[in-house]
Amino acid sequence: MPKEDSEKLFDDLIGQKTAVELLTAAITKKRIAPAYLFAGPQGVGQCLAAQRFLEGLITSGSPSLRERVRLRKLNHPDLIWIEPTYLHQGNLIPKSLAQKEGIKKRNPPQIRLEQIRSIQRFLGKKPIETNLGMVVIEAVETMNEAAANALLKTLEEPGNGSLILITSRPEKLLPTIRSRCQKIPFSRLNYDNLKKVLSKTNFDQTNHFSFESASKEIINLSNGSPGALIDNFQTWKEFPEDILIRIKTPPKSPLDALSLAREVTENLDLEQQLWLINWLQQYIWSEDMNQELINQLETLRRYLLSFIQPRLAWEVTFLKSIRH
């Protein structure tokens, strides 16, 4: 298959030249690794690249609308696509489905042992239509320890399959997992490419978004990622405005600190609290670069992720921030 045809697969993947070159070479030379690590900022095109790469594997490099639709809808018989899940009423609920149904949990979603075992069973079967089983794992850094160990065994003996691990935090993965994958780097997008991606999705028009009117905290928080920019803008629009206003000013008294901590924890779930920390760090940095406050918020994040009682964690942070 000519290289030009394979390159057409990635026409809509903007700003990721190195990733496109590496994936195109793998398809045209028919040198498919047992596992790939798509590493880079969240929301810069890794999931789209995975879909297009798998499309190329199925068709030997030719773009195919039929296969593209099947992969996008995740209904190809030789594909299993894993994303972090919540444990809800005894069932594993994928993060994307939980968001659609408004399910909110206090703990962040994870890739769990049961999901890795489903991959092992999947790869143990003969592919139905293609030459290999295709596996994609989003946010693979969210694995718990048991899942990580099980994935390592799968990578050691992948059978008749190829795995794509997607992560924005490769340093959180076991070194033995990273070493068994071919790394495909993804980078943050520059300003022009960000605008190009948003215009292609029509997000800017349907949501009345413009870079000129968006707050600098939202732009900076997105770190060159169109996916993160969309998520952050939508989160910001739906966020309780009174909390954003109040939290910009450090509490002036212990009573004020305790009141604000109660308001935050009673009105926001864990993911919203973590987003608020990110937003507040950006705001503080843009206003007065107060590194001490930023460090206090980073400690707060660790407390929340360590399952310390959220209200207590916020109270301690706000009490420390009181200006005398």
C-alpha positions as CSV (number, residue, x, y, z in Angstrom):
1,M,0.0,0.0,0.0
2,P,1.5,3.4,-1.0
3,K,2.6,5.6,1.9
4,E,0.4,8.4,0.6
5,D,-2.7,6.3,1.2
6,S,-1.7,5.6,4.8
7,E,-1.1,9.2,5.4
8,K,-4.6,10.0,4.3
9,L,-5.9,8.0,7.3
10,F,-4.6,10.7,9.6
11,D,-5.8,13.8,7.6
12,D,-8.0,14.9,10.5
13,L,-5.3,14.4,13.2
14,I,-4.0,17.9,13.6
15,G,-0.6,18.9,15.0
16,Q,0.8,15.5,15.6
17,K,3.4,15.1,12.9
18,T,5.8,12.7,14.7
19,A,2.9,10.4,15.8
20,V,1.6,10.3,12.2
21,E,5.0,9.5,10.8
22,L,5.6,6.6,13.2
23,L,2.1,5.1,12.8
24,T,2.2,5.5,9.0
25,A,5.6,3.7,8.9
26,A,4.3,0.8,11.0
27,I,1.3,0.3,8.6
28,T,3.2,0.6,5.3
29,K,6.1,-1.6,6.5
30,K,3.7,-4.0,8.2
31,R,5.8,-4.0,11.3
32,I,3.1,-3.9,14.0
33,A,4.3,-3.9,17.6
34,P,2.5,-6.1,20.2
35,A,1.9,-2.9,22.3
36,Y,2.0,0.9,21.8
37,L,2.1,3.7,24.4
38,F,0.4,6.8,23.1
39,A,1.8,9.3,25.6
40,G,1.1,13.1,25.8
41,P,-1.3,15.7,27.2
42,Q,-4.9,14.5,27.6
43,G,-7.2,15.4,24.7
44,V,-4.7,16.2,21.9
45,G,-5.8,13.4,19.6
46,Q,-4.6,10.1,21.1
47,C,-8.1,8.4,20.8
48,L,-8.6,9.7,17.3
49,A,-5.1,8.4,16.3
50,A,-5.9,5.0,17.8
51,Q,-9.1,4.7,15.7
52,R,-7.3,5.7,12.5
53,F,-4.3,3.4,13.2
54,L,-6.6,0.5,13.8
55,E,-8.5,1.4,10.6
56,G,-5.2,1.2,8.7
57,L,-4.4,-2.2,10.3
58,I,-7.8,-3.6,9.2
59,T,-7.5,-2.3,5.6
60,S,-3.7,-2.5,5.1
61,G,-3.5,1.3,4.9
62,S,-6.6,2.4,2.8
63,P,-9.1,4.7,4.4
64,S,-12.5,3.0,4.8
65,L,-15.7,4.8,5.8
66,R,-17.3,1.5,6.8
67,E,-14.5,0.6,9.2
68,R,-14.2,4.1,10.5
69,V,-17.8,4.1,11.6
70,R,-17.5,0.7,13.2
71,L,-14.5,1.7,15.1
72,R,-16.0,5.0,16.2
73,K,-19.1,3.2,17.5
74,L,-16.9,0.5,19.1
75,N,-18.9,-2.3,17.4
76,H,-16.1,-4.1,15.6
77,P,-16.0,-7.8,16.8
78,D,-12.2,-7.8,17.0
79,L,-11.9,-4.6,19.1
80,I,-12.2,-4.1,22.9
81,W,-11.9,-0.5,24.1
82,I,-11.4,0.0,27.9
83,E,-11.9,3.2,29.8
84,P,-11.8,4.0,33.5
85,T,-14.9,2.9,35.4
86,Y,-16.8,3.7,38.6
87,L,-18.2,1.0,40.8
88,H,-21.9,1.8,41.0
89,Q,-24.4,-0.5,42.7
90,G,-22.2,-3.5,42.1
91,N,-21.6,-2.7,38.4
92,L,-18.7,-1.2,36.6
93,I,-19.9,2.0,34.8
94,P,-17.5,3.5,32.2
95,K,-16.6,7.1,32.8
96,S,-18.2,8.3,29.6
97,L,-21.5,6.6,30.4
98,A,-21.5,7.9,34.0
99,Q,-21.1,11.5,32.6
100,K,-24.1,11.0,30.3
101,E,-26.3,9.6,33.0
102,G,-25.2,12.1,35.6
103,I,-23.7,9.5,37.9
104,K,-21.3,11.1,40.4
105,K,-19.0,9.3,42.7
106,R,-16.7,10.5,45.5
107,N,-13.8,8.4,44.2
108,P,-12.2,8.9,40.8
109,P,-12.7,6.2,38.1
110,Q,-10.1,3.4,37.7
111,I,-9.0,0.8,35.3
112,R,-9.8,-2.4,37.3
113,L,-8.6,-5.9,37.5
114,E,-11.8,-7.3,36.1
115,Q,-11.3,-5.1,32.9
116,I,-7.8,-6.4,32.4
117,R,-9.0,-10.0,32.8
118,S,-11.6,-9.3,30.1
119,I,-8.7,-8.3,27.8
120,Q,-7.0,-11.6,28.6
121,R,-10.1,-13.6,27.7
122,F,-10.6,-11.5,24.5
123,L,-7.0,-12.1,23.3
124,G,-7.4,-15.8,24.1
125,K,-9.9,-16.1,21.3
126,K,-9.3,-16.2,17.6
127,P,-10.1,-12.9,15.8
128,I,-13.3,-13.1,13.7
129,E,-12.6,-10.7,10.8
130,T,-9.0,-9.5,11.1
131,N,-5.6,-11.0,11.7
132,L,-5.3,-9.8,15.3
133,G,-7.3,-8.7,18.3
134,M,-7.3,-5.0,18.8
135,V,-7.2,-3.5,22.4
136,V,-7.2,0.1,23.4
137,I,-7.0,1.2,27.1
138,E,-7.7,4.9,27.9
139,A,-6.1,6.6,30.9
140,V,-4.1,3.5,31.6
141,E,-2.3,5.3,34.5
142,T,-5.5,5.0,36.5
143,M,-4.9,1.2,37.0
144,N,-4.9,-0.1,40.5
145,E,-1.9,-2.3,41.5
146,A,-3.7,-5.6,40.8
147,A,-4.7,-4.4,37.3
148,A,-1.2,-3.2,36.6
149,N,0.3,-6.5,37.5
150,A,-2.3,-8.4,35.3
151,L,-1.6,-6.0,32.4
152,L,2.1,-6.7,32.7
153,K,1.5,-10.4,32.3
154,T,-0.7,-9.7,29.3
155,L,2.0,-7.6,27.7
156,E,4.5,-10.4,28.3
157,E,2.3,-12.8,26.3
158,P,0.0,-10.7,24.1
159,G,-1.0,-13.6,22.0
160,N,-2.5,-12.7,18.6
161,G,-3.2,-9.1,19.4
162,S,-1.9,-5.6,19.5
163,L,-2.6,-3.2,22.5
164,I,-2.7,0.6,22.5
165,L,-2.2,2.2,25.9
166,I,-3.2,5.8,26.1
167,T,-1.8,8.0,28.9
168,S,-1.1,11.6,29.9
169,R,1.0,10.4,32.8
170,P,3.5,7.8,31.5
171,E,5.7,8.3,34.6
172,K,3.0,6.7,36.7
173,L,3.2,3.4,34.9
174,L,5.4,0.5,35.9
175,P,8.8,0.8,34.1
176,T,8.3,-2.8,33.0
177,I,5.0,-1.9,31.3
178,R,6.6,1.1,29.5
179,S,9.6,-1.0,28.4
180,R,7.2,-3.5,26.6
181,C,5.6,-0.8,24.5
182,Q,6.7,1.2,21.5
183,K,6.2,4.9,22.5
184,I,4.3,7.2,20.2
185,P,4.7,10.8,21.5
186,F,1.9,13.3,21.3
187,S,2.4,17.0,22.0
188,R,0.3,20.0,23.1
189,L,-1.1,22.0,20.2
190,N,-0.2,25.6,19.4
191,Y,-2.7,28.4,19.3
192,D,-3.4,28.1,15.6
193,N,-4.0,24.3,15.7
194,L,-6.2,24.7,18.8
195,K,-8.4,27.0,16.8
196,K,-8.4,24.7,13.8
197,V,-9.5,21.7,15.8
198,L,-12.3,23.7,17.5
199,S,-13.6,25.0,14.2
200,K,-13.7,21.4,12.8
201,T,-15.8,20.2,15.7
202,N,-18.1,23.3,15.5
203,F,-17.7,23.6,19.3
204,D,-16.8,27.3,19.1
205,Q,-20.1,28.1,17.2
206,T,-22.5,25.9,19.1
207,N,-21.1,27.0,22.5
208,H,-20.5,30.7,21.6
209,F,-16.8,30.1,22.5
210,S,-14.0,32.4,21.4
211,F,-10.4,32.6,22.5
212,E,-10.7,36.3,22.9
213,S,-13.5,36.1,25.4
214,A,-12.5,33.0,27.3
215,S,-10.8,33.4,30.6
216,K,-7.0,33.0,30.7
217,E,-7.4,30.4,33.4
218,I,-9.4,28.2,31.1
219,I,-6.9,28.6,28.3
220,N,-3.9,27.9,30.5
221,L,-5.5,25.1,32.3
222,S,-6.1,23.3,29.0
223,N,-2.3,23.1,28.3
224,G,-2.6,23.1,24.5
225,S,-5.3,20.3,24.5
226,P,-8.5,20.9,22.5
227,G,-10.2,18.1,24.3
228,A,-9.2,19.6,27.7
229,L,-10.3,23.0,26.5
230,I,-13.7,21.8,25.6
231,D,-14.1,19.9,28.9
232,N,-12.8,22.9,31.0
233,F,-15.0,25.4,29.2
234,Q,-18.1,23.2,29.8
235,T,-17.2,22.5,33.4
236,W,-16.7,26.2,34.0
237,K,-20.1,27.1,32.4
238,E,-21.8,24.6,34.7
239,F,-19.9,25.4,37.8
240,P,-21.6,27.2,40.7
241,E,-20.7,30.8,40.1
242,D,-20.9,31.8,43.7
243,I,-18.2,29.3,44.7
244,L,-15.8,30.6,41.9
245,I,-16.4,34.2,43.2
246,R,-15.9,33.4,46.9
247,I,-12.8,31.2,46.4
248,K,-10.9,33.9,44.6
249,T,-10.4,35.7,47.9
250,P,-8.7,33.9,50.7
251,P,-10.8,33.6,53.9
252,K,-10.3,36.4,56.4
253,S,-11.3,34.5,59.5
254,P,-11.4,30.9,60.8
255,L,-15.2,31.0,60.7
256,D,-15.0,32.1,57.0
257,A,-12.6,29.3,56.2
258,L,-14.8,26.6,57.8
259,S,-17.9,28.0,56.0
260,L,-16.2,28.0,52.6
261,A,-14.9,24.4,53.2
262,R,-18.5,23.3,54.0
263,E,-19.9,25.0,50.9
264,V,-17.3,23.4,48.6
265,T,-17.7,19.9,49.9
266,E,-21.5,20.0,50.1
267,N,-22.0,21.3,46.5
268,L,-19.2,19.7,44.6
269,D,-18.3,16.0,44.0
270,L,-14.7,14.9,44.0
271,E,-13.9,15.4,40.4
272,Q,-15.4,19.0,40.6
273,Q,-13.2,19.6,43.7
274,L,-10.1,18.5,41.8
275,W,-11.0,20.7,38.8
276,L,-11.5,23.6,41.2
277,I,-8.0,23.1,42.6
278,N,-6.5,23.2,39.0
279,W,-8.5,26.3,38.2
280,L,-7.6,28.1,41.4
281,Q,-3.9,27.3,40.9
282,Q,-4.0,28.9,37.5
283,Y,-5.9,31.9,38.9
284,I,-3.4,32.4,41.7
285,W,-0.4,32.1,39.4
286,S,-1.8,34.7,37.0
287,E,-2.7,37.1,39.8
288,D,0.3,37.2,42.1
289,M,2.4,34.0,41.5
290,N,1.9,33.0,45.2
291,Q,3.9,29.8,45.2
292,E,3.1,29.0,48.8
293,L,-0.7,29.0,48.1
294,I,-0.1,26.9,45.0
295,N,1.9,24.4,47.0
296,Q,-0.9,24.2,49.7
297,L,-3.4,23.4,47.0
298,E,-1.1,20.7,45.6
299,T,-1.0,19.2,49.1
300,L,-4.8,19.4,49.2
301,R,-5.0,17.5,45.9
302,R,-2.9,14.7,47.4
303,Y,-5.2,14.6,50.5
304,L,-8.3,14.2,48.3
305,L,-6.8,11.5,46.2
306,S,-5.6,9.7,49.3
307,F,-9.3,9.5,50.4
308,I,-8.8,11.8,53.4
309,Q,-12.2,13.3,54.5
310,P,-12.7,16.1,51.9
311,R,-14.2,18.7,54.3
312,L,-11.4,18.3,56.8
313,A,-8.8,18.6,54.0
314,W,-10.4,21.8,52.7
315,E,-10.7,23.2,56.2
316,V,-7.0,22.7,56.9
317,T,-6.1,24.3,53.5
318,F,-8.3,27.4,54.0
319,L,-7.2,27.9,57.6
320,K,-3.6,27.9,56.5
321,S,-4.4,30.5,53.8
322,I,-5.9,33.1,56.2
323,R,-4.0,36.4,55.8
324,H,-3.4,38.2,59.0
